[in-house]
C-alpha cells in the first residue's frame, strides 16, 4: 500500500468537507430553497431550526420524489425535506464517515461542530476519491453498525489494518494512535447504546451530565492490539441527599457498558479500574478531593491509583470537568512534590532490559525463557519517566511523544535528547507491535515478549541504542525527582 492509500485512515472529516454548506431556516418556501440550490449549483441544502442545528436536508432526490408536480412552490421546505438527518463531527476519522455513508446509502453527510452547528458537507464521491478501491473493503470492515456484534467485527478488523500499515512502514506510534481512536469510537458507541437500553428498560435518561474517562494506554493514545479496560465517570455535582436516586442509574450504566466492552474484545480490568468501581465513579468535586487525598497520604495504594489515573482523557460527554480536573492535578502536584517523588521511586524502580556490554537481558525462567518483555522493560520506563517529568513541569499532555515534544519546547530536554527518546519509542513500539501481529497470525496468545534472536542485526543494534537512551533518561528523572542517584 502506498502512503497515499493509507492516509485515509489518519485523515479527519474536516480535511475533506466542503465549507460552508448551503442552508436555509425552517419555513423557507420550496421555491426559495430550490432557487438557492440552483444559484449555488448545489445538489442539497440543509434546513436549520431556530438554534442553528440541522433539522433536515433537501436533496435533488427529495425534489424529484416529493416536489416535482406535487407540492405548491410556496409550501414550506419541511414538507419535502428528509429527517432525521445523520451528521458527522468534523473531528471524526474520515474512514468512519465513508463507512457510514456506504452503509446508510447516503450521498451527502452534513459535518457539524461540537455544538451541532453545520460547518461543512461531505460528498460521498469525493470521499471515496480519497481512498483507493483496495481500501474500501477495509473501511467497510471497520465501519460496522454500532451493535455488539458489529463492533466486535470492527475490533477484529484492526489486525488486518495494523498489519498493512506496518508493512507500509507507517511509524508504529501512528498506528497505535489510529488503533486507539478506533477503540475510543467503539467505547462511545457502546456507551450511547447502553444509555439507550437503560431508557428502553424504564430507567430514563441520564439523571445529570457526566463524562466518560479512559485511562492508561487509551488515555495516552498508545493502545496495542489487546488493551483491557481502564475507565471511569465524572458526574456533575449533585446534593448528597440525591445519591440514592442518582448513583443506582450510573451503576446500571457502568455494568452494561463494561460488560459490552468485554463482549466486544476489551477484557475486564484485573485491577478493577472501571466505572463499576465507586473509586472510579465520582462527582467532579469528589474527584478533586480524591486526588488531593492521594497526594496527602502517599500510601502504596494511593501511589498506585494516582499513577493509573494521571493519563486520563475525556472520551464522551462534557470536556470541561476533565479540563478542570487536569488543572487540579497540576496544582496539587505543585503543592505536594513528595507525591511525584514517591511515584518516581515506584515507577523507575525497574531498569530497562539492558545488561553489561549492551547485552539484552532476557527471562531465564518462567513462561518465556530467552525472551524479553519489551513493554515492562522497554516502553514503560520511558512512558513513566516522561509522564513524571512532564507533570513536574506542569505539562498537561498525556501522550508520550507529545510530552517529550512539550519538554523540548520548555527547554527541559535538549533537541538531541528529545529526538533520541522519540526514536527509541518509535523503534521499541515497532518491534512490539510486529511481534503482537506475528503472535496473532500464528494463533499464539498475543503478548509483549520478544526473542532478541528473531531481530535482524540492525534492528537489534537499534534496540540496544533505544534501551540505552531510555535507561539514561530513567536515571536522570529519578535523580531530579528523588535526589537519588541509583
N, C-alpha and C positions, 0 to 999 in steps of 0.2 A: 504494500500500500504506500503510495506516495504521500509526502507530508500534506499536500493539498487535499487528499482524500480523508485523512484523519482529522483535519482541522475542524470539521463539522461538530465533532464531539466536544470541542473546547469552546465553541462559539456560543454566544448568548443570543436570545431573541432580538435584543436591541441592535445587534450588529447587522441584521438584515431587514428589520422593519422599515417601512416607508412612512416617514412622518411628514406632515401631520395627517391624520385620517380626515376624510370628509365627514362632517357632522351636521345634524340639524336637531332642533328640540322637538319633543312630543307636541303634537298638534299641528305640525307643519303640513300644509296641503300636499298631496301627492304630486301635483303639477310642479310645485316649487322644488320638492326634493328631486324629481326627475330632471328639472332644468339645471340644478346644481350638478348632478351626475354627468349630464351632457356637456355642460360648460367646462367641467374639470376633467372630462374624459376618464371618469372613474366608473368601475363596474359595481360599486357598492357605496352605501352611505350609512353611518352609524346614527342611531336615534338616541338622544340623551334625555335623561329625566332632569328634574329641577336641580338636583345636586351635582349634575355633570357626569353621572355614571351611565354606563351603557344600558339602555332599556331594550334595545332591539337593533336589528340590522335589516336594511332593504337592499337586495341584490338584484342583478339582472334576472336571475331565475325567479325571484319573487314577482318582478314586474310581468314576466311572461305568464306566470302561473296564476297570479291573483289580480293584476291590474288591467292588463290589456282587454279591452272590450267588456269589462265587468264593473269597474268602480268609477265613480264620478271623479274628475280631476281635482275637485276641491275636498275630497274625502281626506281626513287626517291620516298621516303616514302610518300610524299604529294599526290601521285596519289591514295593511298589507305586509308589514314588516314581520320578520321571523323573531320569535322569542321562545324561551330564554336564549341568551347569547353565550356561547362558550368563549372565554377570553384566555389570554396567557399573559403572565407577568413579564415585564421587559428584562428581568434578570434571570429568567429560566433558561435552561440549556435549549439550544435550537433543535437538537435531535428529538427532544421530548415533544416540542411543538409540532415538528414534522410528523412524528408518530401519531399524535392526537388527531391532526388534520386528516391523515390517511385513514385512521380508524373510524372517525366520525364522518368521513367523506365531505370535508369542508374545503372550499376553495379559498375562503378568506378567514382569518383569525385576528380579531382585534387585540392589540397589545395595550396593556394598562400599566399604570404606575402603582406604587404601594397603596395609594388611596382609592384605587379602582377607576381612575380617570383615564380615558383613552389617550395614548401618546403616539400610536402608530398602527399600521396594518401589515399583517404578514400574508403574503400571497403564496399559495401552495406551489405554483410553477417555479417562482423564484427560489423558494425554499428548497425544492427538490434540486434545483440547479446548483445549490451549494454542496450537495452530496453526490457522489458518483453512484451509478446504478448498482455497483458492487456493494455499497454500504446500505442500501435501502433495506435489505434483509436484516442487517444488524440493528438498524433503527427500529424496525417492526418488532424484533425480538426484545428490545429494551423497553419500548413504549407500550407496554401491555395495559389492559384495563385494570383499574385500581381495586381488584379483588385480591384476596389472599393468594388464590391460585395464580392470577396474572402477575402479581408482584413477586411471587416465588420464581416464576419464569424469568422475570426481569433480573432478579438476583443471580440466577444461574447463568444468564447471558453475559454477565460481567466477565466470566472466564475467557470466553472467546474474544471479547473486545480487548481485554487486557493483554492477551497473548498477541493479537495482531498489532496493537500499538507498540508493545515491547519489541516485536520483530521489526517494526518500522523505525526503531531507535528513538522513539519518543522518550524523554527522560522519565525515569521511574517516579520521581516526586509528582510530575504532572499526571501520570496515570493514577497515582494514589489520590490526587485531588479530584479527578474525574470519578473514580470509584466512590469516594466519599460523597460527592454531590448526588450520585445516583442513589446511594444508600439513604441520604437525608431526604431525597424525594420520596423514597419508599416510606420513611418514617412519617412524613407529612400526610401521605395518602392513607396510611393505616390510622393515624390519629383522627383524621377527618371522618373516616369510615366508622371508627369506634364511637365518635361523638354522635353520628347519625344513628347508629344502632341503639345507643342509650336513649335517644329521643324516641325512637320507634318502640322501645320497650317500656315507655312510660316514665323515664327518668327526667325528661325535659331537656332543655338546652343547658349549657354550662351556667351555673349559678353566678359566676363572675368571671372576668377576663383572666387568662393565665398564659404563661409562656412555657413552651417545651424547650428544655436544655438538653444538649448532648455533650458528653464529656469524653475525656480520653482521646484516642486517635481520631475519633469522629469530630471532636471539637477542634482539633489541630488541622483537620483536612488531610490526614495521613493514614487512612484505612488501608490495610492489606486485604486479602481476599475473604477472610472469615472472622470479622470482628464480632465480639459479643456485645451485649447491651451495656451502655453507660448513660443513663438518662435521668431526668428529674423535672419537676414542675415548679415554677414560680407563680404563686397565686397572688392576685390583687389582695391588698389588706382588707380584712373584714373584722367585725367585732367578735370577741371571744364567745359571746353567747350564741353566735351563729355557727359555731364549729360543728355542732351535732347535725346541722342541716347541710352544711357545705362539704365537709370532709368525706362523708359517705359517697357523694357523687363522684369525687375525684378518685376515691379508692376504686370504685367500679370502673371508671375510665382507665386508670392505671392497669388494672388487672386485664382488661380486654386488650389494651394497647400492647402491653408486654407479651401477652400470650400470643397475639397475632404476629408480633415481630419474631417470636421464636418459631412460629409455624412457617414464616417466610424464609428464615435462614439466619436470623440473628439470635444466637443462643442466650438463654438467661445468664445474667452476670453471676458468676460464682460468689462474688463478694457482696451480692445483693445491692449493687449500686443502680437502683431502678426506682421509678416513681411509686412503685408499690410499697416501698420502704418509707415511712414517715420522715426519716432523716433526710431524704432527697425530695420531699414534697412539702414545701413550706410557703408561707406568705412572704412577700418581699421584705417586710421588716424582720420576720423570723430568720430569713436567710442572712441578713446583715448581722443580726445578733449572734447567729450560729458561728459565722466566720470569726467574729471578734472573740468568741469563747474559745475556739480552737487556738487562736493566737495567744490568748492569755494562759491557757492550760499547757499547751505544748506537750501533751502526753503522747505516747507512741500511737494510740488510736487517732488522736487529733491530727498528728503529723500525717498519718496515712490518708485520712479523709481529705485534709487540705490539699495534699498532693494530687489526689484523684480529681478534686473539684476545680483546680486552677486553670484547666484548659477548656472550661465550659464555653458553649456557643449557643445563642438563641436560634432555634430552627423554625418554630411556628409560634404565632401569637405576637403580642406587642414586644418590640425590641427594647423599649425604654427601661423596663425593670431590669433587664440584663445589663444594660449600659450603666445604670445606677449601681447595681451590684458590683460591676467591674471597678467602678470608681471607688467604692467602699473597700474592695480588696486592696487596691493600690495604696489607699490612705492607711489602712490597717497595717500592711506590711511595712510602711514607712515608720509607723508608730511602734511596731513590735519587730525590730530587726532580728531578735533572737529566734523568731519563728522560721525565718529563712535560713538561719544558721543551723537550726535543728533539722530542717528539711534537707539541707545540703549534706549534713553528716549521713543522713539516711540514704539520700538519692545518689551520692557519689561514693558510697562505700564499696561498691563493686567496680573493679577496674575493667578495662576492655580486654578482649581475648588476645593479648599480645604478650609473649614472653621475651626471654633474652635473645639477642641477636636477630630480632624480627621474626621470631618463630610464632606462628598462630597456635594458640593453646586450644586444644580440643578436649572433649569429655573423655576421661579414661574409663569411666564406669557408667552405669545407668543404661537407659534405653537407646542412647545414641552415641556409642563409642566411636571415636575418630571423627566426630562432627562437632561443630561449634554453633552455639545459639547466638546468631548474629543480631537478634532483637535485644536480648538481655545484655549481651556483652559487645554490642556494636552501636545500634541506633539509640537505645535508651540512655546510655551515658551522655550522648550528645543532646538528645531531646531534653533530658532533665537538667543538664548544665545550662543550656540555652534558656530554658524556662526560668531558672532561678536567677541568672544574671539579668535577664530582661525585666523580671519583676523587681529586682533590687533597683533598677534604673527607672522604674515607673512606666515601663513599656507595656501596653495593653494587648499587643498582638498575641495570637495563640499558635500559629503555625511556626515550625522550627526555622524554615528558611526566612519567613517574614521577620522572626525575632533576630536572626543573625543580621539581616539587612538593616533593621532598625538599630541594632547595636553598633553597626558600622557607621550609620548616619550620625549617631550620637557621639562618635569618637571613642567609644569604649573598645571596639575592635578595630584593628588596622585593616586596611584593604586586603593585604596578603592573607592574614589570618582568617578573615571572613570568607574569602574565596576558597581557601583550603578546606574550611569546615563545610561550606556548601558543597564542594566537590566530594568530600568524604560522605556526606549524607546522600548525595546522588548515587555514588557507587555502591555503598552498602545496601541501600534500598533496592537498587537494581539487582544485586546478587540475591537478596532475599525474595523479591518478587518473582524472579526467574525460577528460583528453587520451589516456591509455592506452586507455580504453574506446572512445573515438572512433576511435583508430587501429585497434583490433581490429575494430570494426564495419565500417570502410572497407576492411579487408583489407590495411592497411599494416603494416609492421614496428612493433611496439609499442616505444616508447622514452620518453625523458624530455624531448623537445624540444617547446616550446610557442610558438606565434605570439602575441605580445602583442596584435596587432591583432584576434585572434579573441575577446578578452575584452570583456565589457561595460565601460563606463566605471567603474562601481562596483567590478567585480572587479579592474580594472587599478589603481585607486586603492588598494584593499586590498592588492594585491600589492606596490605600491611601499612602503606603510606596513610591510608584513611584512618586506620585504627590508631596509628601513632599521633595523628593530628587531634583525634578525639581525646586520647589519653592526656595529651598536653593541656588541652582545653579543660578537661575534667579537673586536673590538678590545679590549674590557675583559679578556676571558680571556687574550688574547695578552700584554697588559701585565702581568697578575697572575702569569702563569706563567713569562714570559721576561724581564720588565723592559724589553721593547722597546715603544716607543710606536707604531711604524709597521711 
